[in-house]
């Protein structure tokens, strides 16, 4: 637990540094260039800039850190259906969700950018049309992904149907004399799939690493960092071009298209058929007189 909290704290520190260190440098450079006729006094200029940045730094750092903490604590993980007759393992931690990561990532980027610009510009109208369109694409993808995960099973090999079969196998193994603990443990691992680590959870499905997940993760991070760079450099949220928004839509659409076909639950073994009365089971010799 302590190691996990240290790791989360390191990530929060990195994000806070990204949101505060780069803007401080850009603001100092802008302050120096804004007074061309004044006597050069680099130390005084940097001190004044640092003093003016205290409130934006605190606000942006708190907001960005809040979204990072939300991702690692609860809101970044897949929801898990709990069956009352199949106990959840002690200390169970659900896998991380790529669609939830993307939603929290962009919400954090836009919210931190807004709280950074508010005390600097003195304006509440800093949200760009491109930022709103981007949040619409990301939000739509998250809704579609959640709908796909929670849809009723229509095929015998759907994840929901496989979980139901694993549940039935668990109950049968628990009712056996003596209980089949190996089968019970295998069923629990499929009903409640544990986290394998952040990157592994975000990039894999049942069959291993998924290229559609990889391209979405990389594009999300690259575009988010580019967005922050423009906010820092121009002190305004960027107006994303039609091509950038279209490319983001294509990336999200590709991910969702693959998600509709991917599986997260291994096929469950069907229970052995019980032979009718008087018919011997396969491989068992009939009784002799």
Long-range contacts (C-beta under 8 A, 24 or more apart in sequence): 8-68, 8-69, 8-72, 11-68, 11-72, 12-65, 12-68, 12-69, 15-64, 15-65, 15-68, 15-108, 16-61, 16-64, 16-65, 18-64, 18-225, 18-228, 19-57, 19-60, 19-61, 19-64, 19-112, 19-116, 19-228, 20-53, 20-57, 20-60, 20-61, 22-228, 22-229, 22-232, 23-53, 23-56, 23-57, 23-60, 23-116, 23-231, 23-232, 24-49, 24-50, 24-53, 24-57, 26-232, 26-233, 27-52, 27-53, 27-120, 30-235, 52-120, 55-119, 56-115, 56-116, 56-117, 56-118, 56-119, 56-120, 59-115, 59-116, 59-118, 59-119, 60-112, 60-113, 60-115, 60-116, 62-115, 63-108, 63-111, 63-112, 63-115, 64-108, 64-111, 64-112, 66-108, 67-104, 67-105, 67-107, 67-108, 67-111, 67-112, 68-108, 70-104, 71-96, 71-100, 71-101, 71-104, 71-105, 75-100, 75-104, 76-100, 76-101, 76-104, 77-195, 78-149, 79-149, 80-192, 81-163, 83-167, 83-191, 85-167, 85-170, 85-171, 86-167, 86-170, 86-171, 86-187, 86-188, 86-191, 86-192, 87-188, 88-192, 89-188, 89-192, 89-194, 92-192, 92-194, 93-194, 93-195, 94-192, 94-193, 94-194, 94-195, 95-193, 95-194, 95-195, 95-196, 95-201, 96-195, 96-198, 96-201, 96-202, 97-145, 97-201, 97-202, 98-145, 98-202, 98-203, 98-213, 98-216, 98-217, 98-255, 99-141, 99-142, 99-145, 99-146, 100-142, 101-202, 101-217, 101-220, 102-138, 102-141, 102-142, 102-216, 102-220, 102-252, 103-138, 103-139, 103-142, 105-220, 105-221, 105-224, 106-134, 106-135, 106-138, 106-220, 106-224, 107-135, 109-224, 109-227, 109-228, 110-134, 110-135, 110-237, 112-228, 113-227, 113-228, 113-231, 113-237, 114-237, 116-231, 117-231, 117-235, 117-236, 117-237, 120-235, 121-235, 121-236, 126-236, 126-237, 127-237, 128-236, 128-237, 128-238, 128-239, 128-240, 129-239, 130-237, 130-238, 130-239, 130-240, 130-241, 130-244, 130-245, 131-227, 131-237, 131-238, 131-240, 133-240, 133-245, 134-240, 134-245, 134-248, 137-245, 137-248, 137-249, 137-252, 138-252, 140-252, 141-252, 141-255, 141-256, 144-256, 145-256, 145-259, 148-256, 148-259, 148-260, 157-263, 157-267, 159-263, 159-264, 159-265, 162-190, 162-263, 162-265, 162-266, 162-267, 162-268, 163-190, 163-191, 163-265, 165-268, 165-270, 166-190, 166-191, 166-265, 166-268, 167-191, 168-268, 168-271, 169-268, 169-269, 169-271, 172-271, 187-268, 190-265, 190-266, 190-268, 193-264, 193-265, 205-262, 205-263, 205-264, 206-262, 206-263, 206-264, 206-265, 206-266, 207-262, 207-263, 210-258, 210-262, 212-254, 212-255, 212-257, 212-258, 212-259, 213-255, 213-258, 215-251, 215-254, 215-255, 216-251, 216-252, 216-254, 216-255, 219-247, 219-248, 219-251, 220-251, 223-248
